[in-house]
Amino acid sequence: MELIKNISTAEQPYLFTRHVHFLNFSRFGGDQPVYINIIRDPVNRFLSNYFFRRFGDWRGEQNHMIRTPSMRQEERYLDINVCILENYPECSNPRLFYIIPYFCGQHPRCREPGEWALERAKLNVNENFLLVGILEELEDVLLLLERFLPHYFKDVLSIYKNPEHRKLGNLTVTVKKAVPSPEALQILYQRMRYEYEFYYYVKEQFHLLKRKFGLKSHVNKLHPRPEFFIPSPLETEEPIDEEEEDDEKWLEDIYKSYCR
């Protein structure tokens, strides 16, 4: 209630960016804010977090010591393959069940890996988020944000491509990140099957949205997806030029629904 009050009474325009599990404002008598989010490939997210907690990034040599000062040396230098193959808590569920709970919400079952949390997360994406983008296609995310919310994101792509911004962005690259063995990766894919089902569902919805606004989708060949349990995502090869009037009406409906 305190969070809802603080956000609802903040002076506009207001952008709140924090790690918050989905909260239904209308359930508590508040006006629902415009929700946006960006997710990334689940294994890449896990690996980045695993090594960032241990070694930080290029912003400062000791920033990892500040974030995890109590981490023992044997834990800090624990081989990622050992962590996965020997089923350490950090490399197992429920710790690997990370992305879905943020979209599922506040219910305790949202922290339990399974179909219930997955389906609730999908429902919230469809009903309560203006846009959920894919980090691997960040420039297209920024283009859509500028179109949907120009008051907040005007010229955002130009800012993102500015050399000074790129220089700052390069400092946030995780230090000493390593790729697990194929065997360990296969185990990760199996443990994160719900995360991948959600990721590819969001990716499919994002590609449909891009297609509606004439943006091409390109398949990323660098990170092969685990084919054994996830249906093929919808890929948009060509932009669609027809039905421009419907596109504008659809965008107008978005503003009516979200930007009251």
Backbone as CSV, one residue per row, in Angstrom:
resi,resn,N_x,N_y,N_z,CA_x,CA_y,CA_z,C_x,C_y,C_z
1,MET,0.824,-1.203,0.000,0.000,0.000,0.000,0.866,1.264,0.000
2,GLU,1.975,1.199,0.727,2.872,2.356,0.765,3.480,2.623,-0.611
3,LEU,3.879,1.542,-1.308,4.442,1.689,-2.643,3.408,2.260,-3.609
4,ILE,2.187,1.736,-3.549,1.114,2.228,-4.408,0.866,3.713,-4.157
5,LYS,0.835,4.093,-2.897,0.594,5.495,-2.548,1.711,6.390,-3.063
6,ASN,2.955,5.961,-2.864,4.095,6.780,-3.282,4.111,6.988,-4.795
7,ILE,3.809,5.938,-5.537,3.824,6.044,-6.995,2.615,6.837,-7.492
8,SER,1.466,6.575,-6.897,0.229,7.216,-7.358,0.213,8.719,-7.096
9,THR,0.914,9.163,-6.054,0.884,10.582,-5.692,2.116,11.346,-6.165
10,ALA,3.021,10.671,-6.888,4.246,11.323,-7.355,3.914,12.354,-8.427
11,GLU,4.702,13.412,-8.460,4.508,14.447,-9.467,4.808,13.890,-10.849
12,GLN,3.933,14.185,-11.803,4.088,13.680,-13.166,4.907,14.650,-14.017
13,PRO,5.649,14.170,-15.026,5.823,12.764,-15.404,6.739,12.039,-14.424
14,TYR,6.493,10.750,-14.260,7.202,9.969,-13.254,7.494,8.584,-13.802
15,LEU,8.755,8.170,-13.715,9.166,6.837,-14.161,9.787,6.105,-12.986
16,PHE,9.199,4.985,-12.603,9.687,4.204,-11.460,10.346,2.942,-12.000
17,THR,11.650,2.805,-11.786,12.366,1.637,-12.301,13.077,0.925,-11.154
18,ARG,12.510,-0.200,-10.756,13.049,-1.014,-9.667,12.708,-2.479,-9.909
19,HIS,13.316,-3.355,-9.127,12.967,-4.773,-9.169,11.718,-4.977,-8.317
20,VAL,10.554,-4.946,-8.963,9.278,-5.085,-8.248,8.455,-6.174,-8.912
21,HIS,8.006,-7.145,-8.120,7.088,-8.143,-8.657,5.754,-7.470,-8.952
22,PHE,5.129,-7.900,-10.042,3.920,-7.239,-10.523,2.932,-7.006,-9.389
23,LEU,2.409,-5.795,-9.349,1.464,-5.390,-8.317,0.240,-4.792,-8.994
24,ASN,-0.922,-5.336,-8.698,-2.166,-4.863,-9.296,-2.699,-3.686,-8.479
25,PHE,-2.451,-2.469,-8.961,-2.858,-1.260,-8.241,-4.384,-1.192,-8.086
26,SER,-5.098,-1.596,-9.125,-6.556,-1.466,-9.098,-7.181,-2.319,-8.005
27,ARG,-6.514,-3.386,-7.621,-7.019,-4.242,-6.546,-7.066,-3.508,-5.217
28,PHE,-6.227,-2.486,-5.104,-6.139,-1.726,-3.850,-6.676,-0.318,-4.013
29,GLY,-7.502,-0.132,-5.038,-8.167,1.157,-5.220,-7.348,2.213,-5.920
30,GLY,-6.187,1.843,-6.476,-5.358,2.813,-7.170,-5.514,2.710,-8.682
31,ASP,-5.036,3.709,-9.400,-5.020,3.676,-10.859,-3.818,2.856,-11.328
32,GLN,-4.090,1.927,-12.226,-3.012,1.070,-12.719,-2.003,1.894,-13.523
33,PRO,-0.706,1.810,-13.198,0.297,2.535,-13.983,0.550,1.827,-15.310
34,VAL,1.317,2.472,-16.168,1.736,1.847,-17.421,2.951,0.963,-17.121
35,TYR,2.789,-0.343,-17.258,3.881,-1.286,-17.007,4.647,-1.558,-18.288
36,ILE,5.977,-1.456,-18.229,6.850,-1.879,-19.316,7.976,-2.709,-18.715
37,ASN,8.572,-3.576,-19.529,9.666,-4.396,-19.023,10.493,-4.916,-20.188
38,ILE,11.683,-5.392,-19.887,12.568,-6.030,-20.859,13.147,-7.273,-20.205
39,ILE,13.102,-8.403,-20.907,13.711,-9.623,-20.391,14.793,-10.099,-21.346
40,ARG,15.603,-11.031,-20.879,16.680,-11.552,-21.720,16.704,-13.070,-21.654
41,ASP,17.522,-13.680,-22.519,17.667,-15.131,-22.531,17.965,-15.629,-21.120
42,PRO,17.185,-16.596,-20.604,17.326,-16.997,-19.194,18.712,-17.499,-18.803
43,VAL,19.345,-18.328,-19.635,20.685,-18.815,-19.284,21.689,-17.667,-19.295
44,ASN,21.604,-16.785,-20.278,22.514,-15.633,-20.310,22.326,-14.751,-19.083
45,ARG,21.072,-14.570,-18.665,20.806,-13.783,-17.460,21.433,-14.442,-16.246
46,PHE,21.252,-15.758,-16.123,21.799,-16.482,-14.984,23.320,-16.382,-14.946
47,LEU,23.968,-16.603,-16.093,25.434,-16.561,-16.132,25.954,-15.168,-15.798
48,SER,25.302,-14.156,-16.327,25.724,-12.787,-16.033,25.632,-12.510,-14.537
49,ASN,24.542,-12.934,-13.915,24.366,-12.707,-12.484,25.365,-13.515,-11.662
50,TYR,25.613,-14.762,-12.088,26.530,-15.645,-11.356,27.922,-15.012,-11.257
51,PHE,28.434,-14.522,-12.375,29.785,-13.967,-12.375,29.818,-12.522,-11.871
52,PHE,28.728,-11.789,-12.062,28.693,-10.416,-11.555,28.756,-10.401,-10.033
53,ARG,28.028,-11.324,-9.389,28.054,-11.390,-7.925,29.455,-11.682,-7.419
54,ARG,30.255,-12.370,-8.206,31.588,-12.772,-7.771,32.671,-11.760,-8.143
55,PHE,32.557,-11.193,-9.354,33.666,-10.387,-9.868,33.267,-8.989,-10.346
56,GLY,31.963,-8.660,-10.295,31.536,-7.317,-10.655,31.683,-7.011,-12.137
57,ASP,31.861,-5.727,-12.453,32.039,-5.298,-13.837,33.169,-4.289,-13.898
58,TRP,33.326,-3.647,-15.051,34.475,-2.773,-15.268,34.304,-1.387,-14.667
59,ARG,33.203,-1.137,-13.965,33.033,0.182,-13.345,33.968,0.382,-12.161
60,GLY,34.419,-0.709,-11.564,35.340,-0.600,-10.437,35.870,-1.968,-10.076
61,GLU,37.158,-2.065,-9.823,37.768,-3.366,-9.579,37.227,-4.054,-8.337
62,GLN,36.764,-3.267,-7.371,36.342,-3.856,-6.106,34.828,-3.835,-5.906
63,ASN,34.067,-3.505,-6.952,32.636,-3.358,-6.709,31.971,-4.682,-6.344
64,HIS,32.538,-5.801,-6.760,31.966,-7.089,-6.372,32.176,-7.353,-4.879
65,MET,33.266,-6.836,-4.316,33.512,-7.016,-2.888,32.504,-6.217,-2.074
66,ILE,32.073,-5.078,-2.625,31.080,-4.258,-1.941,29.715,-4.953,-1.960
67,ARG,29.379,-5.590,-3.098,28.072,-6.221,-3.240,27.985,-7.528,-2.463
68,THR,29.057,-8.295,-2.427,29.025,-9.602,-1.744,30.221,-9.722,-0.802
69,PRO,30.284,-8.878,0.237,31.458,-8.870,1.115,31.608,-10.135,1.953
70,SER,30.487,-10.824,2.222,30.549,-12.006,3.084,30.766,-13.295,2.303
71,MET,30.878,-13.227,0.979,31.063,-14.435,0.177,32.448,-15.032,0.443
72,ARG,32.475,-16.302,0.786,33.744,-16.973,1.050,34.528,-17.159,-0.253
73,GLN,35.847,-17.232,-0.143,36.684,-17.343,-1.332,36.374,-18.597,-2.133
74,GLU,36.130,-19.720,-1.437,35.829,-20.954,-2.167,34.513,-20.842,-2.931
75,GLU,33.586,-20.047,-2.397,32.332,-19.821,-3.102,32.542,-18.851,-4.266
76,ARG,33.334,-17.830,-4.048,33.569,-16.832,-5.095,34.221,-17.461,-6.323
77,TYR,35.114,-18.410,-6.100,35.834,-19.027,-7.213,35.302,-20.416,-7.552
78,LEU,34.064,-20.690,-7.156,33.441,-21.973,-7.470,33.239,-22.101,-8.975
79,ASP,33.743,-23.170,-9.559,33.596,-23.400,-10.995,32.121,-23.538,-11.346
80,ILE,31.700,-22.845,-12.393,30.294,-22.843,-12.784,29.806,-24.246,-13.125
81,ASN,30.661,-25.078,-13.712,30.261,-26.441,-14.061,30.029,-27.287,-12.815
82,VAL,30.876,-27.097,-11.810,30.696,-27.814,-10.543,29.381,-27.394,-9.896
83,CYS,29.113,-26.099,-9.912,27.879,-25.576,-9.318,26.651,-26.216,-9.966
84,ILE,26.675,-26.340,-11.293,25.518,-26.889,-12.017,25.448,-28.401,-11.872
85,LEU,26.540,-29.076,-12.165,26.530,-30.541,-12.216,26.355,-31.174,-10.839
86,GLU,26.827,-30.497,-9.799,26.689,-31.026,-8.434,25.489,-30.425,-7.708
87,ASN,24.669,-29.713,-8.454,23.359,-29.269,-7.960,23.460,-28.350,-6.739
88,TYR,24.382,-27.394,-6.786,24.457,-26.394,-5.716,23.172,-25.557,-5.715
89,PRO,22.742,-25.064,-4.553,21.490,-24.280,-4.489,21.443,-23.112,-5.463
90,GLU,22.584,-22.425,-5.634,22.612,-21.262,-6.524,22.336,-21.627,-7.980
91,CYS,22.590,-22.879,-8.330,22.446,-23.326,-9.716,21.277,-24.286,-9.880
92,SER,20.332,-24.235,-8.947,19.186,-25.141,-8.972,17.912,-24.349,-8.710
93,ASN,16.791,-25.024,-8.861,15.520,-24.403,-8.490,15.337,-24.465,-6.975
94,PRO,14.671,-23.485,-6.362,13.925,-22.407,-7.019,14.751,-21.179,-7.400
95,ARG,16.070,-21.203,-7.142,16.886,-20.011,-7.430,16.909,-19.683,-8.919
96,LEU,16.791,-20.706,-9.785,16.808,-20.471,-11.222,15.472,-19.961,-11.740
97,PHE,14.435,-20.075,-10.914,13.100,-19.616,-11.293,13.027,-18.134,-10.950
98,TYR,13.467,-17.286,-11.889,13.732,-15.889,-11.559,12.855,-14.905,-12.316
99,ILE,12.728,-15.073,-13.638,12.015,-14.094,-14.453,10.514,-14.166,-14.236
100,ILE,9.963,-15.375,-14.244,8.508,-15.554,-14.158,7.904,-14.908,-12.912
101,PRO,8.488,-15.059,-11.712,7.870,-14.455,-10.531,7.645,-12.952,-10.649
102,TYR,8.516,-12.232,-11.360,8.333,-10.791,-11.502,7.064,-10.452,-12.272
103,PHE,6.679,-11.309,-13.199,5.474,-11.070,-13.985,4.258,-11.747,-13.367
104,CYS,4.476,-12.807,-12.627,3.375,-13.524,-11.990,2.736,-12.668,-10.906
105,GLY,3.546,-12.048,-10.056,2.990,-11.149,-9.053,3.349,-11.491,-7.630
106,GLN,2.438,-11.153,-6.701,2.709,-11.209,-5.269,2.271,-12.513,-4.590
107,HIS,1.516,-13.338,-5.293,1.011,-14.579,-4.702,2.173,-15.514,-4.373
108,PRO,2.136,-16.194,-3.214,3.222,-17.118,-2.856,3.501,-18.187,-3.909
109,ARG,2.483,-18.613,-4.633,2.691,-19.646,-5.654,3.498,-19.124,-6.838
110,CYS,3.629,-17.817,-6.934,4.443,-17.244,-8.008,5.919,-17.595,-7.853
111,ARG,6.335,-17.991,-6.658,7.739,-18.373,-6.416,7.973,-19.855,-6.613
112,GLU,6.930,-20.608,-6.928,7.041,-22.056,-7.091,7.115,-22.390,-8.578
113,PRO,8.228,-22.975,-9.047,8.348,-23.316,-10.466,7.227,-24.260,-10.907
114,GLY,6.475,-23.853,-11.921,5.385,-24.699,-12.384,4.458,-23.977,-13.343
115,GLU,3.457,-24.705,-13.808,2.517,-24.193,-14.805,1.674,-23.037,-14.261
116,TRP,1.300,-23.105,-12.988,0.420,-22.073,-12.435,1.064,-20.695,-12.545
117,ALA,2.307,-20.596,-12.072,3.010,-19.310,-12.117,3.274,-18.890,-13.558
118,LEU,3.615,-19.849,-14.412,3.874,-19.549,-15.821,2.649,-18.946,-16.489
119,GLU,1.491,-19.588,-16.313,0.281,-19.111,-16.978,-0.176,-17.766,-16.418
120,ARG,0.010,-17.565,-15.130,-0.366,-16.273,-14.544,0.547,-15.168,-15.067
121,ALA,1.830,-15.483,-15.241,2.768,-14.505,-15.786,2.385,-14.135,-17.222
122,LYS,2.035,-15.127,-18.029,1.595,-14.861,-19.405,0.353,-13.975,-19.415
123,LEU,-0.587,-14.283,-18.530,-1.825,-13.502,-18.460,-1.536,-12.043,-18.127
124,ASN,-0.637,-11.825,-17.180,-0.297,-10.452,-16.806,0.401,-9.714,-17.937
125,VAL,1.250,-10.413,-18.680,1.890,-9.788,-19.844,0.828,-9.308,-20.821
126,ASN,-0.178,-10.148,-21.062,-1.221,-9.819,-22.037,-2.145,-8.704,-21.560
127,GLU,-2.439,-8.698,-20.269,-3.486,-7.811,-19.769,-2.965,-6.551,-19.078
128,ASN,-1.733,-6.566,-18.606,-1.287,-5.467,-17.750,-0.001,-4.771,-18.180
129,PHE,0.621,-5.222,-19.247,1.869,-4.601,-19.701,1.673,-3.963,-21.066
130,LEU,2.069,-2.706,-21.184,2.034,-2.041,-22.470,3.022,-2.687,-23.429
131,LEU,4.215,-3.020,-22.910,5.261,-3.612,-23.737,6.198,-4.432,-22.865
132,VAL,6.492,-5.658,-23.317,7.577,-6.453,-22.738,8.517,-6.784,-23.890
133,GLY,9.712,-6.208,-23.853,10.663,-6.380,-24.934,11.705,-7.437,-24.641
134,ILE,12.558,-7.663,-25.621,13.637,-8.650,-25.542,14.963,-7.899,-25.602
135,LEU,15.822,-8.139,-24.629,17.094,-7.415,-24.565,17.931,-7.632,-25.816
136,GLU,17.862,-8.851,-26.385,18.631,-9.151,-27.581,18.185,-8.315,-28.791
137,GLU,17.043,-7.665,-28.685,16.534,-6.800,-29.761,16.241,-5.407,-29.187
138,LEU,17.193,-4.907,-28.412,16.979,-3.696,-27.634,16.654,-2.472,-28.496
139,GLU,17.297,-2.333,-29.633,17.039,-1.151,-30.456,15.588,-1.102,-30.922
140,ASP,15.012,-2.269,-31.230,13.601,-2.304,-31.616,12.699,-1.997,-30.421
141,VAL,13.122,-2.440,-29.235,12.374,-2.101,-28.018,12.313,-0.586,-27.851
142,LEU,13.455,0.062,-28.035,13.525,1.514,-27.869,12.682,2.242,-28.915
143,LEU,12.684,1.728,-30.136,11.857,2.339,-31.185,10.373,2.291,-30.812
144,LEU,9.933,1.148,-30.291,8.527,1.014,-29.920,8.202,1.869,-28.697
145,LEU,9.119,1.947,-27.745,8.879,2.783,-26.567,8.743,4.249,-26.965
146,GLU,9.564,4.682,-27.911,9.467,6.072,-28.358,8.119,6.323,-29.028
147,ARG,7.621,5.323,-29.738,6.337,5.508,-30.412,5.180,5.455,-29.422
148,PHE,5.246,4.555,-28.464,4.144,4.399,-27.512,4.124,5.504,-26.462
149,LEU,5.318,5.881,-25.977,5.422,6.836,-24.871,6.418,7.945,-25.218
150,PRO,6.117,8.753,-26.223,7.086,9.768,-26.675,7.439,10.793,-25.609
151,HIS,6.529,11.049,-24.678,6.806,12.034,-23.633,7.977,11.596,-22.760
152,TYR,8.163,10.272,-22.644,9.245,9.729,-21.826,10.465,9.322,-22.657
153,PHE,10.240,8.872,-23.882,11.309,8.217,-24.636,11.654,8.917,-25.952
154,LYS,11.383,10.193,-26.059,11.727,10.933,-27.278,13.238,10.868,-27.521
155,ASP,13.618,10.495,-28.755,15.026,10.419,-29.182,15.836,9.391,-28.403
156,VAL,15.170,8.398,-27.814,15.885,7.441,-26.964,16.902,6.623,-27.751
157,LEU,16.590,6.283,-29.013,17.536,5.485,-29.794,18.794,6.283,-30.122
158,SER,18.642,7.569,-30.391,19.801,8.423,-30.656,20.687,8.530,-29.420
159,ILE,20.040,8.636,-28.272,20.795,8.700,-27.018,21.542,7.398,-26.780
160,TYR,20.849,6.280,-27.039,21.459,4.957,-26.835,22.680,4.765,-27.739
161,LYS,22.617,5.281,-28.970,23.711,5.100,-29.920,24.818,6.131,-29.761
162,ASN,24.631,7.106,-28.891,25.649,8.121,-28.664,26.931,7.464,-28.137
163,PRO,28.096,7.824,-28.712,29.365,7.197,-28.295,29.636,7.294,-26.797
164,GLU,29.255,8.425,-26.180,29.486,8.572,-24.743,28.655,7.571,-23.951
165,HIS,27.408,7.357,-24.397,26.572,6.364,-23.725,27.156,4.970,-23.916
166,ARG,27.622,4.673,-25.127,28.211,3.358,-25.393,29.435,3.118,-24.507
167,LYS,30.209,4.183,-24.299,31.396,4.054,-23.454,30.993,3.687,-22.026
168,LEU,29.953,4.340,-21.526,29.458,4.020,-20.181,28.886,2.607,-20.136
169,GLY,28.146,2.242,-21.198,27.543,0.916,-21.245,28.574,-0.193,-21.222
170,ASN,29.711,0.018,-21.877,30.759,-0.999,-21.913,31.341,-1.280,-20.529
171,LEU,31.229,-0.293,-19.630,31.767,-0.492,-18.279,30.919,-1.457,-17.460
172,THR,29.689,-1.723,-17.895,28.812,-2.602,-17.116,28.902,-4.060,-17.565
173,VAL,29.848,-4.372,-18.464,30.040,-5.760,-18.891,30.618,-6.567,-17.732
174,THR,30.038,-7.718,-17.466,30.481,-8.553,-16.352,31.891,-9.074,-16.568
175,VAL,32.682,-9.061,-15.510,34.073,-9.501,-15.563,34.155,-11.020,-15.385
176,LYS,35.074,-11.649,-16.107,35.420,-13.066,-15.949,34.264,-14.015,-16.227
177,LYS,33.322,-13.588,-17.083,32.205,-14.482,-17.407,32.706,-15.633,-18.277
178,ALA,32.291,-16.858,-17.949,32.690,-18.046,-18.693,31.448,-18.817,-19.130
179,VAL,31.591,-19.606,-20.177,30.484,-20.407,-20.695,30.592,-21.825,-20.132
180,PRO,29.526,-22.370,-19.559,29.564,-23.742,-19.038,29.749,-24.759,-20.156
181,SER,30.067,-25.977,-19.754,30.221,-27.063,-20.719,28.874,-27.391,-21.348
182,PRO,28.859,-28.046,-22.521,27.588,-28.451,-23.136,26.714,-29.288,-22.210
183,GLU,27.327,-30.172,-21.438,26.562,-30.993,-20.500,25.881,-30.131,-19.437
184,ALA,26.628,-29.187,-18.902,26.069,-28.305,-17.876,24.970,-27.415,-18.464
185,LEU,25.173,-26.923,-19.679,24.156,-26.106,-20.325,22.864,-26.876,-20.533
186,GLN,22.987,-28.141,-20.942,21.798,-28.960,-21.146,21.005,-29.106,-19.851
187,ILE,21.717,-29.274,-18.746,21.049,-29.389,-17.448,20.368,-28.065,-17.087
188,LEU,21.054,-26.949,-17.359,20.446,-25.646,-17.097,19.163,-25.466,-17.892
189,TYR,19.190,-25.832,-19.164,17.997,-25.707,-20.000,16.834,-26.513,-19.410
190,GLN,17.144,-27.703,-18.931,16.089,-28.547,-18.354,15.531,-27.930,-17.079
191,ARG,16.415,-27.421,-16.233,15.965,-26.817,-14.980,15.197,-25.518,-15.217
192,MET,15.475,-24.863,-16.328,14.854,-23.569,-16.612,13.798,-23.683,-17.715
193,ARG,13.191,-24.838,-17.836,12.249,-25.045,-18.942,11.048,-24.099,-18.864
194,TYR,10.570,-23.794,-17.662,9.456,-22.849,-17.549,9.902,-21.435,-17.913
195,GLU,11.123,-21.090,-17.501,11.661,-19.781,-17.843,11.774,-19.622,-19.363
196,TYR,12.208,-20.706,-20.031,12.329,-20.637,-21.492,10.980,-20.618,-22.181
197,GLU,10.029,-21.331,-21.656,8.702,-21.289,-22.249,8.142,-19.872,-22.169
198,PHE,8.364,-19.215,-21.027,7.911,-17.835,-20.874,8.698,-16.900,-21.791
199,TYR,10.009,-17.075,-21.850,10.854,-16.207,-22.670,10.430,-16.250,-24.130
200,TYR,10.192,-17.451,-24.660,9.820,-17.565,-26.069,8.380,-17.133,-26.314
201,TYR,7.555,-17.237,-25.308,6.197,-16.683,-25.443,6.272,-15.156,-25.565
202,VAL,7.046,-14.528,-24.689,7.211,-13.074,-24.744,7.853,-12.664,-26.061
203,LYS,8.833,-13.415,-26.503,9.511,-13.105,-27.760,8.537,-13.177,-28.930
204,GLU,7.676,-14.179,-28.912,6.674,-14.312,-29.974,5.723,-13.122,-29.979
205,GLN,5.256,-12.718,-28.792,4.357,-11.567,-28.698,5.066,-10.290,-29.145
206,PHE,6.327,-10.165,-28.800,7.104,-8.993,-29.187,7.267,-8.932,-30.703
207,HIS,7.508,-10.075,-31.333,7.642,-10.113,-32.786,6.319,-9.793,-33.477
208,LEU,5.219,-10.219,-32.912,3.917,-9.852,-33.469,3.710,-8.339,-33.409
209,LEU,4.129,-7.748,-32.302,3.998,-6.297,-32.150,4.900,-5.569,-33.145
210,LYS,6.133,-6.048,-33.297,7.048,-5.456,-34.262,6.474,-5.555,-35.670
211,ARG,5.910,-6.697,-35.969,5.349,-6.902,-37.300,4.207,-5.929,-37.567
212,LYS,3.418,-5.685,-36.551,2.291,-4.759,-36.691,2.754,-3.359,-37.052
213,PHE,3.948,-2.998,-36.583,4.463,-1.653,-36.835,5.578,-1.642,-37.876
214,GLY,5.691,-2.759,-38.629,6.598,-2.766,-39.773,8.061,-2.936,-39.460
215,LEU,8.399,-3.555,-38.318,9.800,-3.790,-37.976,10.154,-5.239,-38.262
216,LYS,11.292,-5.465,-38.894,11.723,-6.821,-39.189,12.300,-7.473,-37.935
217,SER,12.124,-8.798,-37.855,12.755,-9.570,-36.789,13.845,-10.433,-37.399
218,HIS,14.977,-10.456,-36.758,16.093,-11.251,-37.250,16.422,-12.330,-36.225
219,VAL,16.639,-13.543,-36.704,16.940,-14.659,-35.812,18.373,-14.536,-35.330
220,ASN,18.560,-14.618,-34.022,19.903,-14.553,-33.443,20.524,-15.940,-33.493
221,LYS,21.588,-16.103,-34.261,22.212,-17.409,-34.445,23.289,-17.707,-33.405
222,LEU,23.591,-16.732,-32.544,24.715,-16.903,-31.629,24.388,-17.837,-30.474
223,HIS,23.123,-17.892,-30.066,22.758,-18.674,-28.893,21.684,-19.687,-29.281
224,PRO,22.089,-20.912,-29.667,21.106,-21.907,-30.076,20.131,-22.194,-28.958
225,ARG,18.862,-22.284,-29.289,17.843,-22.499,-28.282,17.653,-23.981,-28.016
226,PRO,17.237,-24.363,-26.817,17.013,-25.770,-26.481,15.750,-26.280,-27.165
227,GLU,15.912,-27.053,-28.221,14.779,-27.466,-29.042,13.923,-28.550,-28.398
228,PHE,14.453,-29.212,-27.363,13.790,-30.440,-26.929,12.507,-30.229,-26.156
229,PHE,12.208,-29.016,-25.702,10.960,-28.875,-24.962,10.174,-27.620,-25.310
230,ILE,10.691,-26.785,-26.198,10.032,-25.518,-26.479,9.593,-25.480,-27.934
231,PRO,8.330,-25.163,-28.208,7.893,-25.040,-29.593,8.602,-23.888,-30.293
232,SER,8.721,-23.981,-31.606,9.420,-22.943,-32.374,8.719,-21.606,-32.228
233,PRO,9.468,-20.555,-31.923,8.854,-19.235,-31.814,8.490,-18.700,-33.182
234,LEU,7.527,-17.813,-33.215,7.134,-17.168,-34.458,8.185,-16.139,-34.844
235,GLU,8.723,-16.248,-36.036,9.703,-15.292,-36.521,9.069,-14.450,-37.630
236,THR,9.249,-13.167,-37.584,8.708,-12.256,-38.583,9.817,-11.895,-39.558
237,GLU,9.695,-12.329,-40.778,10.758,-12.106,-41.747,10.619,-10.776,-42.477
238,GLU,9.382,-10.356,-42.761,9.169,-9.146,-43.537,8.204,-8.215,-42.822
239,PRO,8.377,-6.912,-42.988,7.414,-5.973,-42.392,6.100,-6.015,-43.128
240,ILE,5.046,-5.657,-42.447,3.723,-5.593,-43.050,3.373,-4.142,-43.292
241,ASP,2.971,-3.829,-44.509,2.702,-2.440,-44.872,1.218,-2.113,-44.904
242,GLU,0.379,-3.149,-45.026,-1.038,-2.847,-45.137,-1.658,-2.570,-43.781
243,GLU,-2.909,-2.160,-43.809,-3.724,-1.920,-42.620,-3.128,-0.843,-41.724
244,GLU,-2.597,0.211,-42.332,-1.990,1.279,-41.539,-3.015,1.956,-40.649
245,GLU,-4.248,2.098,-41.132,-5.286,2.735,-40.335,-5.566,1.925,-39.077
246,ASP,-5.575,0.580,-39.214,-5.810,-0.266,-38.053,-4.683,-0.124,-37.045
247,ASP,-3.428,0.003,-37.546,-2.301,0.181,-36.644,-2.466,1.441,-35.811
248,GLU,-2.868,2.533,-36.450,-3.023,3.786,-35.726,-4.171,3.704,-34.726
249,LYS,-5.256,3.037,-35.113,-6.382,2.877,-34.194,-5.962,2.030,-33.006
250,TRP,-5.152,0.986,-33.282,-4.685,0.107,-32.207,-3.835,0.896,-31.223
251,LEU,-2.956,1.771,-31.738,-2.113,2.587,-30.875,-2.958,3.574,-30.073
252,GLU,-3.990,4.115,-30.721,-4.892,5.036,-30.036,-5.608,4.333,-28.881
253,ASP,-5.993,3.074,-29.108,-6.653,2.300,-28.055,-5.727,2.063,-26.873
254,ILE,-4.427,1.889,-27.183,-3.443,1.691,-26.105,-3.427,2.909,-25.189
255,TYR,-3.372,4.092,-25.798,-3.337,5.313,-24.984,-4.588,5.472,-24.155
256,LYS,-5.738,5.112,-24.728,-6.985,5.217,-23.978,-6.983,4.274,-22.780
257,SER,-6.405,3.076,-22.977,-6.446,2.062,-21.927,-5.417,2.327,-20.830
258,TYR,-4.208,2.783,-21.229,-3.102,2.865,-20.280,-2.784,4.267,-19.791
259,CYS,-3.085,5.258,-20.587,-2.628,6.609,-20.264,-3.786,7.491,-19.846
260,ARG,-4.612,6.978,-18.961,-5.759,7.751,-18.494,-5.263,8.927,-17.663
